[in-house]
Amino acid sequence: MKASRLLLLSLLAFALTPISAQTISAADAKNHVGEKATVCGKVASERTATSSRGEPTFINLDAAYPNQVFTILVWGDDRQ
């Protein structure tokens, strides 16, 4: 339930983010390192490492771990 809520909030945050930079696919992100862009993709899996320092949440786009195309990292302190 907690993971579902987090995933929904993450998707909502991305949907409400103003698009001031270019929009690229998760697969194309590797070609835009150092640039400001909005990365779009389908959320394939999400995992929060509650026993790890900082409680990081990993959101994988387009394919689930270990075959993910792009990973979003959200630290526990930033989830709110």
C-alpha positions as a Markdown table, in Angstrom:
| # | Residue | x | y | z |
|---|---|---|---|---|
| 1 | Met | 0.0 | 0.0 | 0.0 |
| 2 | Lys | 2.8 | 2.4 | 0.9 |
| 3 | Ala | 4.7 | 1.6 | -2.3 |
| 4 | Ser | 1.5 | 2.2 | -4.4 |
| 5 | Arg | 0.9 | 5.5 | -2.7 |
| 6 | Leu | 4.6 | 6.6 | -3.3 |
| 7 | Leu | 4.4 | 5.5 | -6.9 |
| 8 | Leu | 1.2 | 7.5 | -7.4 |
| 9 | Leu | 2.7 | 10.6 | -5.8 |
| 10 | Ser | 5.8 | 10.3 | -7.9 |
| 11 | Leu | 3.8 | 10.0 | -11.1 |
| 12 | Leu | 1.7 | 13.0 | -10.1 |
| 13 | Ala | 4.8 | 15.1 | -9.4 |
| 14 | Phe | 6.2 | 14.3 | -12.8 |
| 15 | Ala | 2.8 | 15.1 | -14.5 |
| 16 | Leu | 2.6 | 18.4 | -12.7 |
| 17 | Thr | 6.2 | 19.4 | -13.5 |
| 18 | Pro | 6.3 | 22.3 | -16.0 |
| 19 | Ile | 7.9 | 21.2 | -19.2 |
| 20 | Ser | 10.4 | 24.0 | -19.8 |
| 21 | Ala | 13.1 | 21.8 | -21.3 |
| 22 | Gln | 12.9 | 19.2 | -24.1 |
| 23 | Thr | 11.1 | 15.9 | -23.5 |
| 24 | Ile | 13.0 | 12.7 | -24.3 |
| 25 | Ser | 12.4 | 9.0 | -23.9 |
| 26 | Ala | 14.0 | 6.9 | -21.2 |
| 27 | Ala | 16.0 | 5.1 | -23.9 |
| 28 | Asp | 17.3 | 8.4 | -25.4 |
| 29 | Ala | 18.3 | 9.9 | -22.0 |
| 30 | Lys | 21.8 | 8.4 | -22.3 |
| 31 | Asn | 22.4 | 10.8 | -25.3 |
| 32 | His | 21.6 | 13.9 | -23.2 |
| 33 | Val | 23.9 | 13.6 | -20.2 |
| 34 | Gly | 24.5 | 17.1 | -18.7 |
| 35 | Glu | 21.4 | 18.6 | -20.4 |
| 36 | Lys | 18.2 | 19.7 | -18.8 |
| 37 | Ala | 15.3 | 17.5 | -20.1 |
| 38 | Thr | 12.2 | 15.8 | -19.0 |
| 39 | Val | 12.5 | 12.0 | -19.3 |
| 40 | Cys | 9.3 | 10.2 | -20.1 |
| 41 | Gly | 8.6 | 6.5 | -19.8 |
| 42 | Lys | 6.4 | 3.8 | -18.4 |
| 43 | Val | 7.0 | 2.9 | -14.7 |
| 44 | Ala | 7.9 | -0.8 | -14.8 |
| 45 | Ser | 8.9 | -1.3 | -11.2 |
| 46 | Glu | 9.6 | 0.5 | -7.9 |
| 47 | Arg | 11.4 | -0.5 | -4.8 |
| 48 | Thr | 12.2 | 1.2 | -1.6 |
| 49 | Ala | 15.3 | 0.0 | 0.3 |
| 50 | Thr | 13.9 | 0.6 | 3.8 |
| 51 | Ser | 16.9 | -1.1 | 5.5 |
| 52 | Ser | 19.5 | 0.9 | 3.5 |
| 53 | Arg | 20.9 | 4.2 | 4.8 |
| 54 | Gly | 18.8 | 7.1 | 3.5 |
| 55 | Glu | 15.9 | 4.7 | 2.5 |
| 56 | Pro | 16.3 | 5.2 | -1.3 |
| 57 | Thr | 13.5 | 4.5 | -3.7 |
| 58 | Phe | 14.3 | 3.3 | -7.1 |
| 59 | Ile | 11.7 | 3.8 | -9.9 |
| 60 | Asn | 12.6 | 1.9 | -13.1 |
| 61 | Leu | 11.2 | 3.0 | -16.4 |
| 62 | Asp | 10.3 | 0.9 | -19.5 |
| 63 | Ala | 11.5 | -2.4 | -18.0 |
| 64 | Ala | 11.9 | -3.8 | -14.5 |
| 65 | Tyr | 15.2 | -4.3 | -12.7 |
| 66 | Pro | 17.7 | -5.7 | -13.8 |
| 67 | Asn | 16.7 | -4.8 | -17.4 |
| 68 | Gln | 15.6 | -1.2 | -16.6 |
| 69 | Val | 16.2 | 1.5 | -19.3 |
| 70 | Phe | 16.3 | 4.4 | -16.9 |
| 71 | Thr | 16.2 | 4.6 | -13.0 |
| 72 | Ile | 14.9 | 7.5 | -11.0 |
| 73 | Leu | 16.4 | 7.7 | -7.5 |
| 74 | Val | 14.4 | 9.4 | -4.7 |
| 75 | Trp | 16.0 | 9.6 | -1.3 |
| 76 | Gly | 13.8 | 9.1 | 1.8 |
| 77 | Asp | 14.1 | 12.7 | 2.9 |
| 78 | Asp | 12.9 | 13.9 | -0.5 |
| 79 | Arg | 9.8 | 11.6 | -0.8 |
| 80 | Gln | 7.4 | 14.0 | 0.8 |
